[in-house]
């Protein structure tokens, strides 16, 4: 008899305590527990969960790769970032879509490919219409960061508020707002010595180091998702202001 053993990778739990008008406390929790083997899919340089019609997930990540990178995710920042998110909340709870655009040098010099920027903005609306309860993340690396800025600037106020968080690695537009997405929900990661972040078209080793920041970025977007969930539950009818709100992450 063959015994199959699954390696269960991680658990994410977040919960909120609500105090009702009658003095009772309601606890709500969400637990993710998936086999570690499912994380392998997130390392691919091509991800098409949105365009392939994958069902709605707890989180949806739209990612734009950097100039000359392969696939639609690249390799420097995209796969490490989404893999780190999957390690925190279970790969089966994350939908990932790479933005299909040329990612060429002329696009970078123009401030970000126009077609790719428009496509990313359109995908925000598509995800909102199909999966209104997902936590949407806009993310990009290098020229992909330009696309995040450009796409966010095209969004309506309603679509902007639908964006749970935005993350940019090696941002050529460092210091500029990400459209109407709340500043508190945006994170720009620039390595010391990365001249792209200083507005110079010079690639040095620090610009290729962002895989090391994958965990930092993942904690940010998962934390924003948990905070948004807690806020939505606070707004439910019949619930008084929360006595306590906590978010706990357990990774094995």
BELBEL-V254151 format. One record per residue. N is the residue number from 1. PHI is phi in radians with two decimals (* if undefined). BURIAL is b if it has 24 or more other C-alpha atoms within 12 Angstrom, else e. Layout:
BEGIN
n:N phi:PHI burial:BURIAL
n:N phi:PHI burial:BURIAL
END
This chain:
BEGIN
n:1 phi:* burial:e
n:2 phi:-1.68 burial:e
n:3 phi:-1.84 burial:e
n:4 phi:-1.71 burial:e
n:5 phi:-1.96 burial:e
n:6 phi:-1.69 burial:e
n:7 phi:-1.67 burial:e
n:8 phi:-1.55 burial:e
n:9 phi:-1.44 burial:b
n:10 phi:-2.76 burial:b
n:11 phi:-2.32 burial:b
n:12 phi:-2.05 burial:b
n:13 phi:-2.22 burial:b
n:14 phi:-2.34 burial:b
n:15 phi:-2.58 burial:b
n:16 phi:-2.33 burial:b
n:17 phi:-1.84 burial:b
n:18 phi:-2.07 burial:b
n:19 phi:-1.80 burial:e
n:20 phi:-1.43 burial:e
n:21 phi:-1.10 burial:e
n:22 phi:-1.58 burial:e
n:23 phi:1.56 burial:e
n:24 phi:-1.53 burial:e
n:25 phi:-1.77 burial:e
n:26 phi:-1.88 burial:b
n:27 phi:-1.88 burial:e
n:28 phi:-2.10 burial:b
n:29 phi:-2.46 burial:e
n:30 phi:-2.39 burial:e
n:31 phi:-2.12 burial:e
n:32 phi:-1.98 burial:b
n:33 phi:-2.54 burial:b
n:34 phi:-2.33 burial:b
n:35 phi:-1.10 burial:e
n:36 phi:-1.10 burial:b
n:37 phi:-1.07 burial:e
n:38 phi:-1.26 burial:b
n:39 phi:-1.23 burial:b
n:40 phi:-1.02 burial:e
n:41 phi:-1.10 burial:b
n:42 phi:-1.38 burial:b
n:43 phi:-1.51 burial:b
n:44 phi:-1.19 burial:b
n:45 phi:-1.44 burial:b
n:46 phi:-2.29 burial:b
n:47 phi:-2.37 burial:b
n:48 phi:-2.40 burial:b
n:49 phi:-1.12 burial:b
n:50 phi:-1.33 burial:b
n:51 phi:-1.25 burial:e
n:52 phi:-1.53 burial:e
n:53 phi:1.44 burial:e
n:54 phi:-1.02 burial:e
n:55 phi:-1.09 burial:e
n:56 phi:-1.15 burial:b
n:57 phi:-2.12 burial:b
n:58 phi:-1.08 burial:b
n:59 phi:-2.33 burial:b
n:60 phi:-2.16 burial:b
n:61 phi:-1.97 burial:b
n:62 phi:-1.76 burial:b
n:63 phi:-2.16 burial:b
n:64 phi:-1.98 burial:b
n:65 phi:-1.33 burial:b
n:66 phi:-1.55 burial:b
n:67 phi:-1.02 burial:b
n:68 phi:1.24 burial:b
n:69 phi:-1.27 burial:b
n:70 phi:-1.52 burial:b
n:71 phi:1.15 burial:b
n:72 phi:-2.05 burial:b
n:73 phi:-2.05 burial:b
n:74 phi:1.24 burial:b
n:75 phi:-2.37 burial:b
n:76 phi:-1.18 burial:b
n:77 phi:-2.09 burial:b
n:78 phi:-1.02 burial:b
n:79 phi:-1.04 burial:b
n:80 phi:-1.06 burial:b
n:81 phi:-1.14 burial:b
n:82 phi:-1.20 burial:b
n:83 phi:-1.16 burial:b
n:84 phi:-1.15 burial:b
n:85 phi:-1.11 burial:b
n:86 phi:-1.07 burial:b
n:87 phi:-1.18 burial:b
n:88 phi:-1.44 burial:b
n:89 phi:-2.17 burial:b
n:90 phi:1.62 burial:b
n:91 phi:-1.02 burial:b
n:92 phi:-1.24 burial:b
n:93 phi:-1.76 burial:b
n:94 phi:-2.19 burial:b
n:95 phi:-1.79 burial:b
n:96 phi:-2.20 burial:b
n:97 phi:-2.30 burial:b
n:98 phi:-1.42 burial:b
n:99 phi:-1.50 burial:b
n:100 phi:-1.44 burial:b
n:101 phi:-2.68 burial:b
n:102 phi:-1.06 burial:b
n:103 phi:0.93 burial:b
n:104 phi:-1.83 burial:b
n:105 phi:-1.11 burial:e
n:106 phi:-0.98 burial:e
n:107 phi:-1.10 burial:b
n:108 phi:-1.10 burial:b
n:109 phi:-1.14 burial:e
n:110 phi:-1.48 burial:e
n:111 phi:1.65 burial:b
n:112 phi:1.97 burial:b
n:113 phi:-0.94 burial:b
n:114 phi:-1.14 burial:b
n:115 phi:-1.14 burial:e
n:116 phi:-1.14 burial:b
n:117 phi:-1.10 burial:b
n:118 phi:-1.12 burial:b
n:119 phi:-1.09 burial:b
n:120 phi:-1.10 burial:b
n:121 phi:-1.09 burial:b
n:122 phi:-1.10 burial:b
n:123 phi:-1.17 burial:b
n:124 phi:-1.02 burial:b
n:125 phi:-1.12 burial:b
n:126 phi:-1.12 burial:b
n:127 phi:-1.14 burial:b
n:128 phi:-1.07 burial:b
n:129 phi:-1.22 burial:e
n:130 phi:-1.48 burial:e
n:131 phi:-2.29 burial:b
n:132 phi:-1.12 burial:e
n:133 phi:-1.72 burial:e
n:134 phi:-1.33 burial:b
n:135 phi:-1.61 burial:b
n:136 phi:-1.59 burial:b
n:137 phi:-2.04 burial:b
n:138 phi:-1.74 burial:b
n:139 phi:-2.51 burial:b
n:140 phi:-2.89 burial:b
n:141 phi:-2.23 burial:b
n:142 phi:1.00 burial:b
n:143 phi:-1.02 burial:b
n:144 phi:-1.06 burial:b
n:145 phi:-1.18 burial:b
n:146 phi:-1.06 burial:b
n:147 phi:-1.10 burial:b
n:148 phi:-1.07 burial:b
n:149 phi:-1.03 burial:b
n:150 phi:-1.11 burial:b
n:151 phi:-1.13 burial:b
n:152 phi:-1.08 burial:b
n:153 phi:-1.20 burial:b
n:154 phi:-1.52 burial:b
n:155 phi:-1.31 burial:b
n:156 phi:-1.23 burial:e
n:157 phi:-1.05 burial:e
n:158 phi:-1.16 burial:e
n:159 phi:-1.20 burial:b
n:160 phi:-1.09 burial:b
n:161 phi:-1.24 burial:b
n:162 phi:-1.28 burial:b
n:163 phi:-1.22 burial:b
n:164 phi:-1.23 burial:b
n:165 phi:-2.85 burial:b
n:166 phi:-2.39 burial:b
n:167 phi:-2.30 burial:b
n:168 phi:-2.26 burial:b
n:169 phi:-1.82 burial:b
n:170 phi:1.01 burial:b
n:171 phi:-1.40 burial:b
n:172 phi:-1.14 burial:b
n:173 phi:-1.80 burial:b
n:174 phi:-0.90 burial:b
n:175 phi:1.74 burial:e
n:176 phi:-1.63 burial:b
n:177 phi:-1.15 burial:b
n:178 phi:-1.70 burial:b
n:179 phi:0.97 burial:b
n:180 phi:-1.70 burial:b
n:181 phi:-1.15 burial:b
n:182 phi:-0.96 burial:e
n:183 phi:-1.00 burial:e
n:184 phi:-1.15 burial:e
n:185 phi:-1.77 burial:b
n:186 phi:-2.04 burial:b
n:187 phi:-2.42 burial:b
n:188 phi:-1.90 burial:b
n:189 phi:-1.97 burial:b
n:190 phi:-2.18 burial:b
n:191 phi:-1.30 burial:b
n:192 phi:-0.98 burial:e
n:193 phi:1.54 burial:e
n:194 phi:-1.42 burial:b
n:195 phi:-1.27 burial:b
n:196 phi:-1.05 burial:b
n:197 phi:-1.21 burial:b
n:198 phi:-1.69 burial:e
n:199 phi:1.48 burial:b
n:200 phi:-1.87 burial:e
n:201 phi:-1.49 burial:b
n:202 phi:-2.26 burial:e
n:203 phi:-1.68 burial:e
n:204 phi:-2.04 burial:e
n:205 phi:-0.84 burial:e
n:206 phi:-1.02 burial:b
n:207 phi:-1.27 burial:b
n:208 phi:-1.85 burial:b
n:209 phi:-1.80 burial:b
n:210 phi:-1.31 burial:b
n:211 phi:-1.05 burial:b
n:212 phi:-1.21 burial:e
n:213 phi:-1.76 burial:b
n:214 phi:-1.05 burial:b
n:215 phi:-1.12 burial:b
n:216 phi:-1.04 burial:b
n:217 phi:-1.18 burial:b
n:218 phi:-1.10 burial:b
n:219 phi:-1.05 burial:b
n:220 phi:-1.13 burial:b
n:221 phi:-1.23 burial:b
n:222 phi:-1.20 burial:b
n:223 phi:-1.11 burial:b
n:224 phi:-1.17 burial:b
n:225 phi:-1.11 burial:b
n:226 phi:-1.11 burial:b
n:227 phi:-1.14 burial:b
n:228 phi:-1.15 burial:b
n:229 phi:-1.10 burial:b
n:230 phi:-1.08 burial:b
n:231 phi:-1.14 burial:e
n:232 phi:-1.07 burial:e
n:233 phi:-1.21 burial:b
n:234 phi:-1.16 burial:b
n:235 phi:-1.50 burial:e
n:236 phi:-1.16 burial:e
n:237 phi:-1.05 burial:e
n:238 phi:1.53 burial:e
n:239 phi:-1.93 burial:b
n:240 phi:-1.39 burial:e
n:241 phi:-0.94 burial:b
n:242 phi:-1.17 burial:b
n:243 phi:-1.36 burial:e
n:244 phi:-2.67 burial:e
n:245 phi:-2.28 burial:b
n:246 phi:-2.32 burial:e
n:247 phi:-2.31 burial:b
n:248 phi:-2.20 burial:e
n:249 phi:-2.18 burial:b
n:250 phi:-2.10 burial:e
n:251 phi:-2.17 burial:e
n:252 phi:-1.84 burial:e
END
